[in-house]
Amino acid sequence: MARKKDKRKTSSLSETLGFNTIFHNEKLNFVIGLLLLVMAGYMILAFTSFFTTGAADQTLIEMPKVGELMNTQREFKNSCGSIGAHTAYFFVKRCFGLASFLVPTFLCMVAMRLMRAYQLNLVKWFLCLMLLMIWLSVTLAKFLSPVFVDQCYNPGGDHGVFLCTTIENLVGSPGLTAILIVIAIAFLTYISAETIYLIRKLLNPVKFFTDRVKFNVTSYEEQNTAKPTNTIETLEDPKVFDDPTTEVIEFEGDDVAMPTGPARATGDTKATPEPADTEKDKDVVMDIKVAGDEKEAVGTSLVNGNVTTMAPYDPKRDLENYHYPTLDLLKKYENDGKPYIDMAEQTANKNRIVEVLRNFGVEISSIKATVGPTITLYEITPAQGVRISKIRNLEDDIALSLSALGIRIIAPIPGKGTIGIEVPNAKQNIVSMESILNSKKFQETTMELPCAVGKTITNEVFMFDLAKIPHLLVAGATGQGKSVGLNAIITSLLYKKHPAELKIVLIDPKKVEFSIYSPIANHFLAKVPDEDAEPIITDVSKVVRTLNSLCKEMDTRYDLLKQAGARNIKEYNKKFISRQLNPEKGHRFMPYIVVIIDEFGDLIMTAGKEIELPIARIAQLARAVGIHMVIATQRPTTSIITGNIKANFPGRIAFKVSAMIDSKTILDRPGANQLIGRGDMLFLNGNEPVRVQCAFVDTPEVERINKYIAQQQGYTTPFELPEPDNGDGENLGSSADMDMQHLDPLFEEAARLIVLNQSGSTSLIQRKFSIGYNRAGRLMDQLEKAGIVGAAMGSKPREVLIQDEVSLDNQIKSLRTVH
Ligand SMILES: Nc1ncnc2c1ncn2[C@@H]1O[C@H](COP(=O)(O)OP(=O)(O)OP(=O)(O)O)[C@@H](O)[C@H]1O
């Protein structure tokens, strides 16, 4: 406990002093790294110069005179001046001798890490280099001193000499040598297990050589029939030679079944170098020559073209240096979700419950309290003969008698024969987002879209997989914690997902809730292609466009899934990553898309069916293609949460509502009206609702996370959703309908690329300009309308209708003159 408290104090001190922000400032880190790199270079130079100038500088250093350090007369000979001379003298002479070079080496490593050139485990390196330096200094002092007799320094430095003499005095020269060897071997073994093998070889060289000879002899003999030299090398266990019978039996079987032999024979390399046994051996060799078999295997892999021979596709490659947000961006709170147990309060509550129940004629045999961050659950086992239905009927009376806000009675607790009474704690703790994300459960989760939103009454981290839910409805009266809940969902996704894997569509009619996410637009947000379209959609008219666009994206994804023979996005992406799907045919890695709509009630009120229908359509179908929705409303009425919406949003989160009817609208049962607010919520997905205290994530925390992400390299634009079909003929015109004003800025360049390559391939445009598939597809449509390429021909590239650049220039000129 004490230790934990100290830790908390330190972190808050570092926070107060601003260290947290300093160590997360990439630019500052880079500059410090650069400084360390220069310093390391300077030290190396000074140390090297010391070998020739050390003797001359030594007297000056050992008998300093006032002002000499300024070196105005250039008394110090070291090429790095007086400071260089002092540094080199200190490290090389006074400390570690030649091993001192490891000091600047470590500085270089720190610099590399700070500059993010290499991800090094500095603690490990520090310990290794430290040990190596001490060992080296003693070893050099011991063995190289006679060579360096004329030098002003000892090769092991004063440190080496001191340790060497001290240990020698204790254990003598052989003892010191033994110690040094043992340390060296232990160190090498720690670094690589190969050392063990080498030492075994050294200890028993005879066995090693005889094994070799055996191999060679066998392979020589086998040369008479065939030359499966490779297979001989695979034989590592000499016992196989000693026990030929078993192998023979296996191979006899294979003789009969030659055509099916390959798999067995290749798997059975042990049998290959069967010695002597003439006739059969020939067969064996023929069998093994299933090397012809290998050729066949190569042949089958060629069926899929070059694609399969390539390394797996890495969707994160574009942003391979992306760093996930760190936990210190989040705030810690005093007592952080760990309940404060007030025994007096607990006993008083227990006595009241027992008394109230007794007044209603209910006897209990035991009572157990589980103290959560904001609520305590009293679990009551009724005495024998008491019917639970009796207690259920008394629910209101019991709640009234206990006269506390937020009491909820669960009779019975599902799966148990007990009755639960939830009573709010007098002192409620905030559950910080940090405590949730810092949990093993969250960090080790394998969920696709993990949303860690709070803690249950039993203090367990509560999380769900949005990909499984698959759509979530969040409702609650105003000021009860909806926005915080949505931020908690987004935060946990940002902590677990790479920008390549997740895209978020934020719809915010209130205009203020999601604006904090605009800095991460190029990393995580998705929007429709519209020049003035904000990545966070606040305009109701644009919401319809965005939802239609999502419907189109959903349809396209379904088509791609069908072509790929995949049942869902997970299978599809797996195939794409293993390069079984050809990007030339329109296939692409599909990120999950999470659509979050705050105040969805406002939208329904203003746009009605226009909004409800696409939402219901996406909710009905989009699960398999990785599009998931979270919609929130503070008006949980049946006119907003219609039957259609309810049927398609199986996941529900209810924050406190004022009336039971609202609770019934959200959860199909009462309960939400008995919550206590400030993040107290009920989560329902199927069976019984779970009471959860939502994690608290404040606006400054979200801002810090977004800043952390935003300062890293991102994509050039937000993820582009497809242009929705608006039915006004925009996509249907001929070249005469082209409006040059609204062409993609890359139109001309793309046209030139297509004409020069004489290949109407969308993926060519995509690759060349590093743009998304949707934008490339739109460019291709525009090129078609401009008469530059022909109509789409399924998965084949389109026909290019213009043969050379001159004709292309004329065509573009004519397009311009038309308008
Ligand atoms: N999980 C929580 N833990 C502690 N306090 C909370 C929590 N959630 C919300 N609160 C408190 O409640 C206040 C209101 O929360 P929030 O803004 O999320 O409500 P809301 O339901 O979104 O309201 P509105 O609909 O008006 O936007 C917060 O400022 C905070 O003080």
The ligand as an ORCA input file, in Angstrom:
! r2SCAN-3c Opt
* xyz 0 1
  N     -18.066      8.050    -15.168
  C     -18.184      9.168    -14.453
  N     -17.581      9.258    -13.252
  C     -17.685     10.396    -12.547
  N     -18.363     11.479    -12.944
  C     -18.978     11.454    -14.111
  C     -18.902     10.294    -14.952
  N     -19.601     10.524    -16.055
  C     -20.079     11.791    -15.950
  N     -19.710     12.331    -14.795
  C     -20.049     13.692    -14.322
  O     -21.253     14.084    -14.959
  C     -21.042     15.241    -15.758
  C     -21.876     15.160    -17.003
  O     -21.431     14.095    -17.804
  P     -21.685     14.075    -19.386
  O     -21.262     15.362    -19.993
  O     -21.082     12.860    -19.918
  O     -23.241     13.959    -19.421
  P     -24.173     13.807    -20.677
  O     -25.116     12.741    -20.334
  O     -23.384     13.639    -21.912
  O     -24.874     15.178    -20.708
  P     -25.435     15.908    -22.006
  O     -26.434     15.015    -22.586
  O     -25.987     17.175    -21.455
  O     -24.254     16.134    -22.877
  C     -19.552     15.253    -16.011
  O     -19.067     16.551    -16.215
  C     -18.981     14.642    -14.762
  O     -18.820     15.617    -13.770
*
